[in-house]
Amino acid sequence: MNGVDAIIFTAGIGENSPSTRGDICEYFEYLGAKLDPTANDERGEDAIVSTLDSKVKLLVIPTDEELVIARDTKALIEK
């Protein structure tokens, strides 16, 4: 990558594994990504987990995969 604006962590591991987010962000330090360890302790809620001086915004955004599957299934059945 030649640069990024944001890295978004979502779904099971992205939402709920601070250690995995930490490992990933450590790898992306060359992009200027800086993880705030205190903010990174959050789970299951929308959160900005990057430091204020990070060149890359790091976000945690929860998902509801079961709801998406249910809506898609309903749409297919109604066709």
Long-range contacts (C-beta under 8 A, 24 or more apart in sequence): 1-31, 3-31, 4-31, 4-56, 5-56, 5-57, 6-56, 6-57, 6-58, 6-59, 7-33, 7-56, 7-57, 7-58, 7-59, 8-59, 8-60, 8-61, 9-49, 9-58, 9-59, 9-60, 9-61, 10-60, 10-61, 10-62, 10-63, 11-63, 11-65, 14-60, 15-43, 15-44, 15-60, 15-61, 15-62, 15-63, 16-43, 16-44, 18-42, 18-43, 21-49, 21-58, 21-60, 25-58, 28-56, 31-55, 31-56, 32-56, 33-58
